[in-house]
Amino acid sequence: MPDKALVEAIRRSSSEWIGEAERLARSGILIVDAEAAVAALQSATAAILLAVGRGKDGAAASREAMRAPMPGDVAGALARMLKSLGLVGEAVRVMERFIEAGAPTYDQVTEYGQRLLEYGDFDAAAGVLDRVNALKAKASRQMLRDQALKGARDDLAAGIPGAQKRAYLVALEHLVFERPAQAEAAFLEIANAFPAYAPAWLGLRGARHALGQADATAITETQCRNAPGHPPEAVIDAIMARPLSRRGLVFDPDKPIRWRSQDEIFVRVDSAADLRVVDNSLLVLDPGGELIQCDPVVLFGAPDEGPPSYQSIEQSVLSVKNAVVVGLGQVLTGANEAIKEFAGRHIAGKYNATLEGDELRFNPVFFRFGMVRVRCFEHPAILLTGPAELSFGDWINNFLPRLGLIEAAGVDCPVLVSDTIPPQFIEMIVALEIRRERIIFHDQRGVSIFPKLYVPSWTSNWDYDVAGKYKNRAIAGVYEICQRAQVASPKRKGALLYLSRRNVGSRPLVNEAEVKALFVSKGFEVVEPETMSFDEVREAFAEPACVAGPYGSAFHNLVFSRHKPLCLALTSPAIHRVVDELTLWFGMAGLRAAYVEGVAAAPDAAVEGREGRRVSPWTVDLDQVEQAIDRMLSMLGRGEPA
């Protein structure tokens, strides 16, 4: 195949690999049947066969060449390319052949460990990463090793020893790539050897379904229940009730998912007791619609604005039977339907899916054509994972407050979060009186199955108010539950805090050094919350008199304040375009806010859109800032207005 065809194939399937593809082409590495591979990607099927050769055509010659030694940089690049195409198993095998054939470098062994971790062979990954850390200890490598060890522990708790996990993964590949007869034999052997491992029984049922056996579920369920040491009854019920795709997968990104409103799926109930006993039910805790007035806004350099207001949104909790959580927190019902109210905006970016009419289509490459980790949980759980959860502001606005809804509904279950959640967020959950052992984890590239899942509504969302204006709105009392994390006896009161963005790359304030010096001269203490533990943050924000600085999500720590301070936000031009949204947030938190608007650092600085708001540098007038500081101090009785 000509080099140009290779480059075009990679361009159409994964544009980020253009440079790598060109380098591989110059090295003589060719991908056979690349055009067929691209066609398969475009149709979201899993029938992709990539063979690699050295300047020869033909799959047989390519496979033979693939067994021959190849340079480490080429093997690594090829493995990364295969991974980017969703073919993690092939990436692992490429690295294995290279590692076994030669003397790999530290970085090449590390990459092999990463590929094993992504594949799901956690025990093998932990062993490789142990070697890596023995050669040279690095925090990032240690973190990978810790992830691998946790995955291996989870596998063992689920019923399969780490050394045997590869056999399951190979069986799953047979199923994903439409070799059901081989999958059936492999899954049956694993299920007989490790009867407690529910994914093996689910795979066996899937293989028989793909083979067209009409009684696939009945036969598999009987075998499972009769096996000594089988999975818990609730798990068996859930895995045998889930719908399967043509290929026999419990989650198949090749299959569109129907997208329906919650009122079409769920039965409304009147009490928390009914929510717990009625399958697929919806409890409305508060219908919303309450008009909530906020404190007036002070806008320095322009006329002061009147008090903002917003209408509260509905508070509700769903009870979903035989639920599946997919990827970045998308919930699928027992009938394999997605819920409109929980998809929200930016479906493609946040859920790795596209919406076509009333159907969701998930990205097959992101979900590796169905080659995903499956975890089966015995007990009901509370959903506290979703897109944007790693954003500090979103976590404060739309995740922590949902625990209050769950409590109001009288639900006491483990809390499901993602396995990538920052440790600080875990500490926040614990501070809200959720025991650490009640926190369970979901793989964001995988599938989690529950006999029942409780799903609280979003606590802050974009919606239309009665005037027809599209704006961000929240539930009434959105941050009340955060009061539990307040420091009971603060060590200091009445502090003046300046929130620096020195360590934050987005929206750089060009003259922040001068701005910070000005605040320090007025008695403010410089705080960098991103460098502090949660306990340190709680203490710093416990009872300040005034909090100021360039606007960013650090202000959201104020939900843990016992005393609501005055707030002075310096806003970049792009951020100030959404000042109404910021004002509403301050209002939702019960805070009095004032603003000083900055200007673009360059006349032609791009500030349009999300990317512009993220990167645009800006400055703020020091005289205006000083006047604003003096006025705020005067309001606190600490000086005369300028």
ABEGO torsion letter per residue (X at the ends): XBAAAAAAAAAAABAAAAAAAAAAAAAGBBBBGAAAAAAAAAAGBABBBBBBBBGBBEAAAAAAAAABBBBAAAAAAAAAAAAAAGBAAAAAAAAAAAAAABBBBAAAAAAAAAAAAAAGBAAAAAAAAAAAAAABBBAAAAAAAAAAAAAAAAAAAAGBBAAAAAAAAAAAAAAAAGBAAAAAAAAAAAAAABAABAAAAAAAAAAAAAAGBAAAAAAAAAAAAABBGBBBAAAAAAAAABBBBAAGBABBAABBBBBBBAAAABBBBABAAAAAABBGBBBBABAEGBBBBBBBBBBBGBBBBBBBBBBBBBBBBBBBBGBBBBEAGBBBBAAGBBBAAAAEBGAAAAAGBBBBEABBBBBAAAAGGGBBBBBBBABBBBBABEBGAABAAAAAAAAAAAAAAAAAAGBBBBBBBBAABBAAAAAAAAAAGBBAAABBBBBAABBBBBABBBBBBBABBBBBBAAGBBBBBBBBGAAAAAAAABBABBABBGBBBBBBAAABABGBBAAAAAAAAAAAAAGBBBBBAAABBAAAAAAAAABBABBBEBBBAAAAAAAABABBBBBBBBBBAAAAAAAAAAAAAAAAAGBBBBBBBBBBABAABBABEAAAAAABBBBBBAAAAAAAAAAAAAAAGAEBBX
